[in-house]
Amino acid sequence: MPNRALSILHPIIVMLKRLALIVAGWLLLFLGAAGLFLPVLPGILFLLIGLSILSVEYDWARRWVVALRQRFPAADRKIQEMLNKRVKPTSA
């Protein structure tokens, strides 16, 4: 019985995760837009994070991310280096 309940809940969980990512991406985009005018919020940072999250679901966001990576290759390399350092597994 537990497997059947899990198989019924799995699509719902996947849908809720997808919805949460979309909402988070849009929220960060709106915060980033507000941060461009308010000195308290890091607008550019929120815009980039929100755009990156939305690029998983939306083609227009993916195109913007690709264009930004091509326009600012030095920043892209730096970000990729930071991500690679964090992702590398440590050997025990």
N, C-alpha and C positions, 0 to 999 in steps of 0.2 A: 503493500500500500504506500509506503513512503516514496517509492520511486515514481508512482503515478502522480502523487501530489507535486513532486518536484518537477515532473515533466509538464504539468499543467501550469505551474508557476513560472517556469523558465522564460517563456516568451514575454510574460508580463514584466519580469525583472529586467530583461533586456530592453524592453520598450521604456521602462521607467528610467534606466540608466541613460538611454539615448535622449530622452526628454530632459533629464537633469543636465546633461552636457550642453544641449541647445540653450536651455534657459541660462545656464552659467555663462556661456559664450556671449549671448545677447546682453546680459547684465553687465559683463565686463566691458563690452563695447559702449554701452550707455555711460558707465562710470568713466571710461576713458574719454568720451566726448565731453563730459562735464569737467573732467580733470584738465582739459585743454584750457578752460577758462577759470578754474578754481585753483589757487596755489596749493591747496592742501592735498589734492589727489595727483598721483603720478599718471597723467593722462596717456602719454605715449606707451608706457608699460602696460597699462590696462587694455589699450587698444590692440597692442600686439598679442597679448595673451588671449584676449577674446577672439581675435581673428584666427589665431592658431587653433583654438578649440573648435570654432565654427568651420574651419577648413576640412574637418573630418566629415562633415555632413553636407556642406554646400560647395558647389563648383565655383561660384563667384568668389568665395572666401579663399578657396584653394588657389585660384588665379592671382589674387592679391598677394598671397604669401609667396608664391613663386616669383612674382614681379618684384616684391620687396627683397627677396633673397638675391635676385640678380642685380638689383639696383645698389644694394649694400653688401657686397661679398665679404668684406672684412668683418663686419658685424656678424654675418652669418657664420663665418668660420669660428669666430670667438664663441658664439652661442653653441655651435656643434661641439667644440672642444669641451666646454663646460658640461654639456649633456653627456658626452662620452665618459668623462671622469666620474660622473655620478652613477652611470648605468653599469660600469664595469663591475663584474662580480669579484668579490675578494675570495682568495683561496684560504681554506681553513687548515 
